[in-house]
Amino acid sequence: MAYRLEVTQGDWPAEELAKGVEGLLAESMVLSLATASPEHGPHANLAFFAHDEDLVLYFVSERSTRHSRHLAEDARAAATVFLPPPAFGEQLRGVQLTGGAGEAWGRQAEAALAAYQRRYPAFAQDPEVRHQFLTGGGAAALYRFQVERLTVVDEPHFGRRNYLRAQVLRG
């Protein structure tokens, strides 16, 4: 783990909270990403994602999408990752994330591709497709979401309606 959490709300040890967050991320393949622009207002989309040991999430999107255009203007974003509850209102499990996001370039693109291929081994196996993602030559791009703050609810693990908040510290 190349990051640590500073718990700002809740009584759980930061290491245990981090393990809980990583478990939730590992169990879900799709995030809901929220972006906004002054001209077009808020927007939410779904994306398959991968993450690394530094709590950076990666997704793929075409540059022409509304959320990609928003991120080109304003790198702030929020996301949720959640697991379906077994019954209405019971055993909620999910994490809300805020941070900075944008297209990955250079070493960030290499890290994004590596994380994505660890999670989705068939992704970008064709050398030309791989080259396009690493050089930014295609219509689609790799995006990087660096989590800065999070709120997690994992009722089976942390208790009913126990919302835990933390800031992500790196370096």
N, C-alpha and C positions, 0 to 999 in steps of 0.2 A: 504494500500500500504506500503510495508516494504522496499521500495527502493525510490530513487529520481533520477531525471535526471538533469544533468548539460548540458544545451544547449551550444554547441560549434559552431554551425552555424545556424542562423535563428533568427527571432524576436518573436517567440511564447513563452508564459509562459511555464515553465517546466511541471507544473501540467496539462495544456491543452494538451501538447505534449504526456505526459504519458497516458492520457485518450484516445487519438487518437491511440496510439500504442496498448493499451489493446483492443480497439474496433476492430482493424484490426486482432489481434490474435484471438479474439472471433469469428470473421466471417469466418475464414479459418480453415480447419481441417488438411491441409497438408503443410509441409515445404519441402524445397529443401535444403539439407545439403551438404556442400562442405568440404572435407577433403583432405589430401595429405600425401604422404610418399616419402622419398628420393629415394627409390628403384622403386616404382610403379607410382609415379607422382600423379597428381590431380584426384579426383573422386567426382562425385555428385550423390546423391540418393534422393528419395522421402520418406517421413515418415509421418504417422499420428502423431500428437503431442497434448500435453496438456501443460498448463502453470499454475504457481501459482502467488500469490500476491507479490512475490519477483522478478518477471520477470526471473524466471528460467523455461526453457522449458524441457519437458520430452518426450522421444519417446522409442519405443520398437524395438529391432533388434536382430537378431541372431549374436552370437559372431563370426561366421565364415565369415560374410560378409566383403567385402573390407573396407567399411567405419568403421566398428567396429575394424578391425585389425589396420587401420590407427590411430584411437583414442587411442588404446592401446599403440602405439608407440609415438604419439604426440597429446596431448589433445587440440590443437588449432583447431578451426572450424569456419566456416561461414555458415549462413543460410539465406534464403529469404522466406518470407511469403507474398503472394500477392493475390489480388482478380481480377478476369477477368474483363477487361474494357468493357464497353458497345459498344465501337467502337474503331477501330484502332487509337492509339495515343491520346485517350481522357480519361479524368477522371481516371488517373492512381492512384492506391491505393496499397501500399505495404511497407514492412519494410525489410531492410537488417540488419543482426545481426552478430556480431563477439564476440567470447568469448572462454571459455574453456568447453570441453565436455568429458565425459567418463562414464563408467559404474557406476551406483548408488549402493551403499552398505549401510547397516545398516539403520540409520535414513534417509539418503538420499533415499534409496530404498522405505522406508515407505512413505515418502513425494511424491515420484514419483508415487507410486501405488495409493495413495489417489487422487492426481491430475488427473491421468489417469482415475480412476473410476468416478470422478466427471464429466468428459467430456464424457466418454464412459461407462455408468453404467453396461453394460453386461461384461466388461473386467474382466478376472481373478476372476470370482465368485466361481469357483470350488476351494475348500480348498487346494487341492494338487497343482493346478496351482499357486494359490496365494503363497503357501509355496515356490515353486520353484523360483518364482520371488523375494521373500524376502530373500532367502538364496543363490541365485545364482546357484541353482542346475539344471537348465534346459539349453537347447540349446540357448534359447532366454533370453535376459536380459533387464532390465530397464536402460535407459541412461538419463543423466542429462546434459543440456546445459545451463551454466550460462552466460547470456548476459553481456558483458562488455561495448560494444559500439553499436550504432545503427544509421541508416540513414532511415528516413521515408519520403515518398511522399504520400500525401493524397490530391489530387487536389480538390475534392469537399469541403474538410474541410480547408485546408491550402493554397490553391491557385495553379494555374498552374505552373508546373515545379519548385515548391518551395521545394527543398531538405533540410530537417532539420536534423542536426546531434546532437547527444548527447552522453555523457558518463554516464554509470549507476553507481550510488553511493549507497553503502549499509553500514549499521552499524553506 
